[in-house]
């Protein structure tokens, strides 16, 4: 989507907050990053050394491997726009899986020690 209307339409999709470690590949180099929010059209990501705007990245989102273009960066955060948007059902599944992992970890921490 190159038109302003297309960008505005993608921006209108719901964003889900998360803090999910994942992997991103840029120029053949894979590094660990954290997804901070996710929508059908893109993501907000934290990385120690974010790529420059315009760079094409490969981002792992749940079971999906998505190509995206870096739209902006500020300090250690940057936003990407997916080259092919995720289905809303896929976004909800990624978020639900993350929520289940967090809940499971919370239950383990509450368990009495032996």
C-alpha positions in Angstrom: 0.0 0.0 0.0 1.6 3.2 -1.1 -1.3 5.6 -1.1 -2.1 7.8 1.9 -5.6 6.3 2.1 -4.0 2.8 2.3 -1.7 4.0 5.1 -4.6 5.5 7.0 -6.6 2.3 6.6 -3.8 0.2 8.0 -3.4 2.7 10.9 -7.1 2.3 11.7 -6.6 -1.4 12.7 -6.6 -2.2 16.4 -3.2 -2.3 18.1 -2.5 -4.8 20.9 0.1 -4.1 23.5 2.6 -6.9 24.3 6.1 -7.4 25.4 7.1 -10.4 23.4 10.7 -11.4 22.7 11.2 -12.5 19.1 13.7 -12.5 16.3 14.3 -10.1 13.4 16.6 -10.5 10.5 18.1 -7.5 8.7 20.7 -7.8 5.9 21.3 -11.5 6.8 21.9 -10.8 10.5 19.4 -12.2 13.0 19.0 -10.5 16.3 16.7 -10.6 19.3 14.1 -7.8 19.6 10.9 -7.2 21.6 7.5 -6.6 20.1 5.8 -3.8 22.1 2.6 -3.6 20.1 1.1 -5.4 17.1 -1.6 -4.7 14.6 -2.6 -6.2 11.3 -0.6 -3.6 9.5 2.6 -3.4 11.5 4.4 -3.4 14.9 6.2 -1.3 17.4 9.6 -2.9 18.2 12.4 -2.4 20.8 15.9 -3.2 19.8 19.4 -2.1 21.1 20.4 -1.1 17.5 17.3 -0.4 15.4 17.6 -0.5 11.6 17.3 2.7 9.6 13.9 3.8 8.2 13.4 2.2 4.8 15.2 -1.0 5.7 13.4 -4.3 4.9 13.3 -6.7 7.9 12.1 -10.2 8.4 10.2 -10.4 11.7 9.0 -13.5 13.5 5.4 -13.0 14.9 4.1 -16.2 16.5 4.3 -18.8 13.7 4.5 -16.1 11.0 7.6 -14.8 9.4 6.7 -11.4 8.0 8.6 -9.0 5.8 8.2 -5.3 6.8 9.6 -1.9 6.0 11.0 0.2 8.9 8.8 3.4 8.9 10.5 5.3 11.6 12.9 5.0 14.6 13.5 6.9 17.7 16.1 5.9 20.2 15.7 2.1 20.6 12.1 1.9 19.4 11.0 1.7 15.8 7.9 1.1 13.8 7.4 -1.3 10.9 4.7 -1.6 8.3 4.1 -5.2 7.1 4.5 -5.6 3.3 1.5 -8.0 3.4 -0.9 -7.3 6.3 -1.7 -10.0 8.9 -5.3 -11.2 9.1 -7.0 -9.8 12.3 -7.6 -13.4 13.4 -3.8 -14.1 13.2 -3.1 -11.0 15.3 -5.6 -12.0 18.0 -4.0 -15.5 18.0 -0.5 -14.1 18.5 -1.7 -11.9 21.3 -3.8 -14.7 22.9 -0.7 -17.0 22.8 1.4 -14.3 24.5 -1.3 -13.8 27.2 -1.4 -17.5 27.9 2.4 -17.6 28.3 2.3 -14.7 30.7 -0.6 -16.3 32.7 1.2 -19.6 32.8 4.4 -17.9 34.1 2.4 -16.1 36.8 0.9 -19.4 38.0 4.3 -21.0 38.2 5.5 -18.0 40.3 2.5 -18.4 42.7 3.0 -22.1 43.2 4.3 -23.1 46.6 7.8 -24.3 46.7 8.6 -27.8 47.9 
